[in-house]
Amino acid sequence: MSKNKKNGFTLIELLVVVAIIGVLAAVGVVAFGGFLGNAKVNSTKSNHKAVVSYLQAEFTKCSLGETSLTYDTASGTTTEACSNGPANHQAKIVVHLNQSSFKNPYTQGDGVESGTGTTEGATYISCTTSSGAAGTCTIKTTFASAETALTDTVSKE
């Protein structure tokens, strides 16, 4: 009687390995979803801060004696006189920022829009002119849910 030597894994061993891989994959998918959600929130907050900083810097140029501000467009550049109020600059600011690759992390569409809204991940700019060149721009960014938003106001003198 000869004894056969069998090499390899049993069916039970293979099923245990497949079950372990399945559990690890399920945990990984849940963890990855959480990381992705946090990344979107952080990117949205970063976009908001960048828009606020940009507006402050541009409006400060006017205060320091610049006569006009230059904005990028799809076909080149355009200018707006510093003697005009923020409401006159609003549309050009929005186009400029979207041309500068500001994207909504949730939709990958334009990241900056005019007016007010609650689209998740979008940054809204709403400017008003109080008198002459003076006025304010309100920057509002919604993230995570419609109830969670960052709001800042930038003044132009």
Secondary structure, 3 states (H helix, E strand, C coil): CCCCCCCCCCHHHHHHHHHHHHHHHHHHHHHHHHHHHHHHHHHHHHHHHHHHHHHHHHHHHHHCCCCEEEEEECCEEEEEECCCCHHHHHHHHHHHHHHCCCECCCCCCECEEECCCCCCCCEEEEEEEEECCEEEEEEEEECCCCCCEEEEEEEEC
